[in-house]
Amino acid sequence: MIDGHTKLAGVMGWPVEHSRSPLMHNHWCRVNGVNGVYVPLPTRPEGFDQALRGLAAAGFQGVNVTIPHKEAAMRACDELTPTAKRAGAVNTICFVAGRIIGDCTDGTGFCDNLSAHDVAIGGRALILGAGGAARAVAAALLDRGCEVVIANRTLERAEALVEALGGGEAVAWYDWPSLLSGCSLLVNATSMGMGGKPGMDWDSALREAAPGLCVTDIVYTPRETPLLLAAQARGLRTVDGLGMLVHQARAGFRAWFGVDPEADRTTFDLLAASLR
């Protein structure tokens, strides 16, 4: 029951209707007995800064930010955690004593999801994309000792990301399929596949994949993206993006509502049912 003591949080995005974060966080509020509500906040890019300040002034505990606001959120924050500075983007914000504090939980959430699927983190990882999520994942993998290769349609952006991270290698977009024979992990950190749209000929791109390659996608709508379906058809191991969503969300929930939620079967079943 919503009352004068209800803690408020939400997710800012444009669009935001695809987000399953409200379903997940409100489920955690219910099962943990938290007097809190988490709401979707569709926010146009040109109004992001004003909306963010307004939410802080309105008494929200904090927000998540998703596409296309992660880099804008970093610029709008009064303070950044070391992880956010390293990732160069923000996905989790807390409002504390009038200050906007930005954190990035994408990289940790990504790695926690791999660990939950018993995927060893190491070797050579090929990341597709050079946006905020790609940088968070790349930073987390580099910090865990992986050799990281970044492919982006605009090579200059991949090169800039490598320079900013102080490690890794940038390659031209058309070259990445030929590198798969020497990789242990392929990460799609682009929006290709969202909504089930292929984006490219994934089956052809995976022809040179090593048998031990693990293929993962940060997209979770649909849960089985065209990339993951193509990888499964070739007998490759896959990890979908739903676990990353769950694991990256726990830190925000803990900060806003004061409870550490479990990434349990009930949570995954609830989210999976919504995706069907």
N, C-alpha and C positions, 0 to 999 in steps of 0.2 A: 504494500500500500504506500503510495507516494504521499509524503507529508513534508513539513518544514525542515525535517532533519535528513531528507533523502540526498545522498551524494550523487552528483551528476558527472557523467563523462560521455564521450562520443567519438565518432570518426568523421573527419573532414575529407571530402574527396569530390571530384567532378569528372565522371559521374560517381555515385556512391551506392547506387541500388544493388550492385553486384556483391557488396561486402556482406560477409557472414559474421563479422565482428559483433554487431548488436545481438544476434542470436546467441553467440558464445558467451559474451560477457553477462548478459541478462540471465542465462542459465547458471553461470557461476554465482551470480548474486543470489539466485533462488536456493541453490544447493548449499551455499555457505551462510545463509541467513543474513545476508548483507542488505541493509536499507540503501539500495543504490539503483540507478537506472543508467543505461548506456544507449545513446540514440544516434541514428545516422544524421549527418549534417552536410547536405549537398551545398558546396561552396564554390562559386565561380572563381577562377584564378585571379581576376582583377579585384575581387573583394576579399581575398584571403587575409591580408594583414588586419583589415578592419574587423573581420569576423573573429579572428583569433583573439584580438584585444577585447572584443565584446564578450566573448565567452569567459575570459578571465575575470572581467568586471562583473559578470552575471553570477559568479560563484561556482563555476564548474571546477572540478578537481583537476581535470586535464583532458587531453584528447589524443587519439591517434590521427595521423595524417597519411593519406595514401595518394596514388596518382591523381593529379600531377603536382602535388604540393610539397613533396619531401625536401626538395632543395630550397624552395621558398620558405619553408618552415625554419630551416637552419638560419637563414638570414634574419628572420623575424624574432628569434629567441634572444633573451637577455643573457643567457648562460648556456653553455653546452657541456655535456659530460665528455670525458676523454674518448669514450667509444664513439660518440657522435662526431667529434672532431676528426677522428681517424676515418670514419666511414664517409665523411663529407656530406651527410644527409641526416635528417631527423624523421622518425616515424612515431615517436612517443613523447608527449609533452605533459609536464606537470606545472600547475599554477601554484606557486608558493610565495606567500606574503607579497603579492603583487608582481612577482617576477615570473617570466616565462622560461622554463628550463627544459631544454631539448635533449633527448637521448635517442640512440638508435639500437633497437633490439633485433633488427633483421638478421645480422650476421650470426649472432648467438643462437637465435631461433632456427636458422638454417642448419647450423652444425648440430644443435640438439636434436633436430629432426633426423639427420643422418645417423646419429648415435642411437636413437630410438629404434632405427631399422637395422642396427648392427652393421652399418657401413663404416669401414675404417677410413679415417680422415688422414690422407697422406698421398704421396705420389704426385702426378701431374693432373691438374684440373683445368678444363677449358670452359670459360664463361662466355656466353653469348649476351652482348649488351654492355653498355658503359654508363648507364644511368645510376640513380641513387641506390636502387636495390643491388645492382651489379657491384657497385663499389663496396657496399656493406658486406656482401658475400665474399668478394675478393680479399678485403682486409682481414676478415675472420679466417679465411683459409691460409693466407700468407702468415698470419700470426700463429697458426697451428702447424707451420712447417711445410705447407704444400708449395709446389711449383705451380704458378698460376699463369695461364695464357688467356688474353682477352681479345675477343673478336667483335668488331662493331661495324655496321654499314658505313659509318664515317670513321676512317682509320685515325684521323687526327684526334678524335674524341677518346678513342682507346689509348692512344699514345699519351694523351694528357692525363688519363686516369692512372696509367702505369707510373708516370712521373710523380703524380701526387701521392701515390701509395709508397713510392720508394722501392718498388719491387714488381716482378712480373714481366710479361712480354706482350706486346701488342701485335696482332696480325691482321692482315686484310680479310675482309668478310669472305671472299671467295676461296680463301686458303684453308679455312678451319676444318672442313670435312677431311682433308688429307692428313690432319694431325691426330685424328682419333685413334689410330693404331697405337700411339704411344701414350694415351691418356687413361686414367683410371676413373675419372669423373667428368661428366658433361652437365653443365648447368645452363638452362635457358632462363636468363634473367631479363628477358624482354617481355612485351605484352603479346607476342605472337602466340596464338593458340587460345587466347581469351575468347570465350563465347564459342569455342569449337572451330573457329576459322583457322585453316591450316597455316597460312603465312608463307610456307615454302614446301618443297618436296622433301619431307623429312626422311622418307625411305631411302631415297638416293643419297642423301647426305650422310646416312649412317652406314653406308656400304663398307667402309674401311674401319669400322669400329672394332676394337679389340674385344674378344669374347668376355673379358672380365670388366668391361666398362659398365659403370653405373650411370644411368641417365635420370636427371631430376629436373623438375620444372617448378618455378615459383608461382606460376599460374595455378589456381585451384578451381576455376569455373570455366570449363568442366573439370572434374577431378582427374579424369583420364584425358589429357590433352592430345592433339594429333601427334606431337612428338613422342609422348609416352606410349601411345598405341603403336606407332611405328617401331619403337625400341622393343616393345614386348613381342611384336611379330618376328623380330630378329633374335629372340631369345635372350635379350639383354635385361639386366636387373633395372628396375625403375623405382623411384621414390616420388610420390606426388607432392604437391605444394600445400596440402591441407595441414600436414604436421608442422610446417614452418609457420603457418598462420597461428596455430595453437600455441606453439612454444614461444614465439615472439610476443604473444599477447600476455603471457603470465606476469612479466615484469611490470607492465602498465597496470594491470589489475591490482597487483600487490601495492603499488605506489598510491593508487587512487582510493582503493577500498580497504586496505590494511589486512588483506588475507592472501595467502599464497595458494592459488587454485591448482587442482590436479589436472594433468593432461591424461585423463582416464578414458576408458572405453565409452562411457556414456557420452562424454563430450564429442568424441569422434563420430559416434553413431548418430548423434543429433545433427551434426554438421553434414555428414554424408547423406542423411535422409533429405536435408534441405537441397542438396545439390542434385538429387534425383528428380 
